């Protein structure tokens, strides 16, 4: 069970390390809050 928890943490870190860009406005100013990534410029929630 502990292994599954560690695996998820590693996947989360890998996702956060990616350079994200908003598909709507092209901004790279992306924030993470409430378990979602969103664009600070236009507010679009990213996958």
LODREN-527424 format. One record per residue: residue number from 1; x, y, z of N, C-alpha, C, CB in turn. Coordinates in steps of 0.001 Angstrom, whole numbers, plus 500000, padded with zeros to 6 digits. Atoms other than C-alpha are relative to their C-alpha. Glycine has a CB too. Layout:
REM LODREN-527424
<rec NUM, <X, Y, Z>, <X, Y, Z>, <X, Y, Z>, <X, Y, Z>>
...
This chain:
REM LODREN-527424
<rec 1, <500818, 498803, 500000>, <500000, 500000, 500000>, <500866, 501269, 500000>, <499067, 499994, 501209>>
<rec 2, <499120, 498832, 499950>, <502817, 502429, 500818>, <500630, 500282, 498643>, <501091, 499798, 501047>>
<rec 3, <499405, 499823, 501326>, <504323, 501833, 497372>, <499082, 500786, 499086>, <500320, 498649, 499374>>
<rec 4, <500957, 499283, 500849>, <501151, 503029, 495645>, <499981, 501488, 500344>, <498587, 499402, 500155>>
<rec 5, <499979, 498606, 499566>, <501250, 506223, 497691>, <501254, 500702, 499481>, <499934, 500089, 501537>>
<rec 6, <498758, 499422, 500509>, <504897, 506847, 496761>, <499939, 500183, 498487>, <501193, 499117, 500376>>
<rec 7, <500119, 499920, 501455>, <504112, 506173, 493101>, <499183, 501231, 499598>, <499350, 498716, 499439>>
<rec 8, <500843, 498858, 500328>, <501371, 508788, 493043>, <500762, 501305, 500247>, <498696, 499967, 500827>>
<rec 9, <499223, 498799, 499716>, <503658, 511366, 494641>, <501013, 500264, 498903>, <500705, 499875, 501344>>
<rec 10, <499036, 499855, 501076>, <506289, 510738, 491978>, <499326, 500510, 498732>, <500699, 498673, 499732>>
<rec 11, <500736, 499543, 501178>, <503701, 511186, 489207>, <499595, 501460, 500146>, <498759, 499130, 499769>>
<rec 12, <500382, 498610, 499758>, <502531, 514436, 490786>, <501186, 500920, 499767>, <499459, 500178, 501429>>
<rec 13, <498797, 499194, 500185>, <506083, 515779, 490868>, <500350, 500106, 498524>, <501177, 499402, 500783>>
<rec 14, <499690, 499972, 501434>, <506637, 514823, 487224>, <499079, 500956, 499265>, <499887, 498597, 499396>>
<rec 15, <500940, 499092, 500661>, <503484, 516698, 486183>, <500333, 501443, 500311>, <498565, 499695, 500424>>
<rec 16, <499706, 498632, 499617>, <504508, 519805, 488113>, <501276, 500515, 499345>, <500115, 500101, 501501>>
<rec 17, <498759, 499592, 500627>, <507949, 519825, 486477>, <499829, 500381, 498527>, <501010, 498898, 500124>>
<rec 18, <500225, 499684, 501403>, <506470, 520108, 482983>, <499748, 501494, 499825>, <498821, 499189, 499447>>
<rec 19, <500299, 498607, 500313>, <506397, 523540, 481400>, <498604, 500023, 499407>, <501061, 500628, 499014>>
<rec 20, <501392, 499958, 500449>, <502726, 524292, 481008>, <499727, 501330, 499307>, <499025, 499796, 501192>>
<rec 21, <500379, 498803, 500730>, <501201, 526757, 478580>, <498494, 499951, 499772>, <500779, 500116, 498648>>
<rec 22, <501445, 499909, 500197>, <497596, 527906, 478327>, <499662, 499867, 498519>, <499457, 501332, 500558>>
<rec 23, <500409, 500194, 501388>, <495941, 526682, 475151>, <499085, 501120, 499511>, <499302, 498661, 499845>>
<rec 24, <500917, 498923, 500357>, <493528, 529630, 475228>, <500737, 501300, 499662>, <499022, 500243, 501138>>
<rec 25, <499348, 498700, 500207>, <495829, 532655, 475576>, <501510, 499903, 499786>, <499729, 500893, 501178>>
<rec 26, <498577, 500183, 500226>, <499351, 531185, 475321>, <500892, 500384, 501170>, <500400, 500778, 498826>>
<rec 27, <499227, 499609, 498832>, <500425, 532362, 478776>, <500679, 498785, 500633>, <499100, 500702, 501024>>
<rec 28, <499312, 501059, 499260>, <502973, 530315, 480721>, <499898, 500231, 501506>, <501476, 499921, 499576>>
<rec 29, <500212, 499683, 498588>, <501826, 531819, 484035>, <498899, 499091, 500544>, <499627, 501510, 500192>>
<rec 30, <500949, 501028, 499573>, <500157, 528640, 485336>, <500161, 499763, 501497>, <500211, 498676, 499206>>
<rec 31, <500014, 500252, 498561>, <499210, 528083, 488969>, <499315, 498677, 500287>, <499295, 501145, 500751>>
<rec 32, <500635, 501239, 499554>, <498158, 524969, 490882>, <499281, 500290, 501305>, <501046, 498844, 500175>>
<rec 33, <500788, 499787, 498790>, <495337, 525280, 493400>, <498775, 499100, 499959>, <499585, 501491, 500144>>
<rec 34, <501178, 500866, 499895>, <492517, 523053, 494624>, <500081, 498794, 499079>, <498747, 500788, 499689>>
<rec 35, <499741, 501192, 500812>, <494070, 520079, 492801>, <499775, 500211, 498505>, <499129, 498876, 500472>>
<rec 36, <500154, 499680, 501426>, <493824, 521871, 489430>, <501068, 500997, 499570>, <498586, 500568, 499712>>
<rec 37, <499131, 498996, 500609>, <496191, 523747, 487160>, <499109, 501001, 499274>, <501047, 499345, 499019>>
<rec 38, <500785, 498980, 500697>, <494818, 527045, 485879>, <500898, 501147, 499558>, <498864, 500527, 500901>>
<rec 39, <499277, 498852, 500542>, <495995, 530009, 483858>, <499668, 501238, 500831>, <499644, 500228, 498499>>
<rec 40, <500227, 498787, 499211>, <496475, 533135, 485974>, <499539, 501169, 499143>, <501263, 500383, 500739>>
<rec 41, <500350, 498885, 500869>, <495963, 535377, 482946>, <498526, 499969, 499594>, <500878, 499986, 498763>>
<rec 42, <501381, 500047, 500482>, <492615, 534124, 481587>, <499078, 499110, 500843>, <499986, 499519, 498580>>
<rec 43, <500823, 500809, 499105>, <491457, 531637, 484257>, <499624, 498620, 499490>, <498775, 500728, 500299>>
<rec 44, <500319, 501304, 500567>, <491237, 528577, 482010>, <500565, 498884, 500882>, <500552, 499886, 498566>>
<rec 45, <499537, 501153, 499241>, <491445, 525297, 483971>, <500575, 498990, 499024>, <498850, 499372, 500845>>
<rec 46, <499307, 500906, 500894>, <493968, 522956, 482354>, <499831, 498557, 500464>, <501480, 500364, 499914>>
<rec 47, <500107, 501427, 499680>, <493840, 519152, 482204>, <501174, 499542, 500824>, <499906, 499166, 498731>>
